[in-house]
Amino acid sequence: MKVIEIVLNVILYGIGAYLLFNCCYLLFFSLAGHKKAKPLRVFVNKYRRFCVLIPAYQADEVVLETSIAALNHAYEGDFDVFVIADGLQPETITKLEVQGVGVIEVFFEKSTKGKALSAALSELPTHKYDVAVILDVDNLMGNNFLEEVNKAFGAGYKVVQAHRTAKNMETSFAFLDACNEEINNHIYRKGHYAIGMSSALIGSGMAFSFSYLKQLLEGIGETVGEDKELDFRIVKDQEKICYLDEVFVYDEKIENAKVFTQQRTRWIAAQVEFLKKYAVEGVLQLLRLGNIEFFNKVVQAFLVPRILLIGVLGLFFLFSLIIPYGPSPIFWGILLLMLSAALLIALPARLYKSDKLGKALFQLPYALFCMVKALFQIKKAKKSFLSTPHKAKSVSPEINV
């Protein structure tokens, strides 16, 4: 019996230490996000030539809206818009070409965003463009997006991440997803960038030196998380990723549980993939080269997804009231308070003003159920391309301010 007690205590205290680290990490960078980052000091001495790339996988309706919006974006310099057409209907391609959008058709047995981008770049002349911007098929560039990105490149950056934010929050689930996006922005982008580290990439609203992106995408393979792969490759090169917190890209948020589960399945699969792939290398990069940024990316892959973390901590708190082993209920209660503080501190003040916040919180248990369901479906992400379905949608007036 004594042996069982010892084993249970060791296991529970080990889990407690791991979850404490999760909460400390999130709370630290949540607080860091309120530190003002140093402003870019640059004079615009050159208007770089941009190509705006929009990978479109079977998204005929929405790509017509977003590509026109991209074409109409105001920028002093030259830029072209290209839709990477994967499974689009012939009539959609014709309409795009008539509108003046460049179309690059790609055909794959198994589609991935990384392969689509790599194929498109191989068709475009390297000498023609200075910067490549990547948008999702539902994204709309905010005012002065290209102007501000151009300034960041003038400051010497080769990779820039803009502030992706919601363009729709009509349903409580969409509002919850918008809150989650802003918390991610605050912790993994604003918080890191404020203390001199690289921002994390988010998959769209990104800009790269054209030639550097071409290099980064070499051998990208069939990963379900091309943005995370790029993250690791960039920090391995010890390049800094700039974050522009006040430069917006509007993104469609998930409005129902089915799509939420599908998207999170892909995200969790990517997290597991990169933890396995880079865990050992992360330690070696830290010890041999002092590459803290690379090690930090591995640490991020090691963290429990936040919605799951809420459920896990709540479960251990309840168990500690019944089982007299491991950390006390006070310990688990403190972790819950730390996590709550990290999330509340990271949430922008403007979202607190919305009457949808209360309704969105009631969706948390269902979102937790969806995350648990996603855990058991991650093999699906490796077998097929779990794209997020989109529909044409204008920018929500309460966000576009």
C-alpha positions, 0 to 999 in steps of 0.5 A: 500500500505504501508503494502505491501511495508513493507512486501516486504522489510522485505521478501527481506532483509531477503532473502538478509541476508540469501544469504549474509551468504551463500557468507560469509561462502563460502568465509571464507572457500575458503580463509582458504583453502590456509592456510597450514594444520599441517603435520601428525607427525607419524612413520610407526610402523605398516602396517594395514590390509586393505579391499577395498570395491567397491559397484557395482550396475549394473556396469559390464563393469567398475567394471572389470577395477577398481577392477583389478587396485585395486588389483595391487595397491602397498602396503607394508602390506596386503589388500584384494579387495571386490566387493559388487555385486548388480545386476551384471551379473553371468559372471561378478562375475565369471570373478571377482573371477577368477581375485582374487577379493572377491565378496559379493552378495547383494539383495535388493528390493530397493538398496542403497549404505549404505545398501550394505556396511552394508551387506558386513561388516556383512559378513566379519570377524571383527578381520581380518581387521584394516581399510576399504576403500570405493571406488566408482565403477569407482574409481582408487587409486592414487600412495601410497594411502594405504601407506598414509592412513596407516600413517594417522591411525598411527597418531590416526585418525579413519576416513580419506578422500582422495582427489578425483579428475577427471580422465576424462575431455574430454568434457566441461561438464566433465571439469565443473564437475571437477572444481566443485569437486575441489572447493568442496575439497578446501572449505569443506575439505581442508579449514575446515581441515586447521583450525582444523575442520573435513573434509567433507566426499565425498562418496568415497576415504574414509577410516575407522577403520573397527570396527568403520565403522561397528558401523556407518553403523548400521541402515543406512536405505534407505537414498540417502546420506549415506556419509552425514549420516556418516558425522553427526554420526561421528561429533556427536561422536566428532571424527575428519575426516582427509583430505589428500589433496595430496593423490588422488583417480581418479573419473569419471566426468559427461559428459552430462546434463542428468546424471548431473541432475540425480546425482544432484537430488540425492544430493539435496534430501539428503541435504533436508533430512538431513536439516529436520532430524538434524536442531533442533538437530544441535542447541541442540548439539551446545547449550548443548554440544558445538558441533560446528562440528555438528552444522556446518554440519547442516549449510552446509545443510542449504546452497544453492547449488552453481550453484543455488546460482549463478542463484539466486543472478543474478536474484535478481540483475536484479529484484533490477534494476526494483523493488524499494524494498529490498536491492539495486543493489549494495548489490546484485552486492557485493554478486555476487562479493563475490561468484565469489571470493570464487569460483575463489580462490578455483579453483586450478591453474592447471585448469586455465591453461586448454583451456577447462575452457572457454568452461566449463563456457559457460555450466554454464547456462545449468548446472543451468537449470539442477539444477532447473530441479533437484529441481523438481525431488527430490521425485524420489530420495526417490522412487528409487535408482538413481545411476550414470552410469559409463563406463570404462575409463583410467586416463586422462594424464593431471590430472595424474601427 
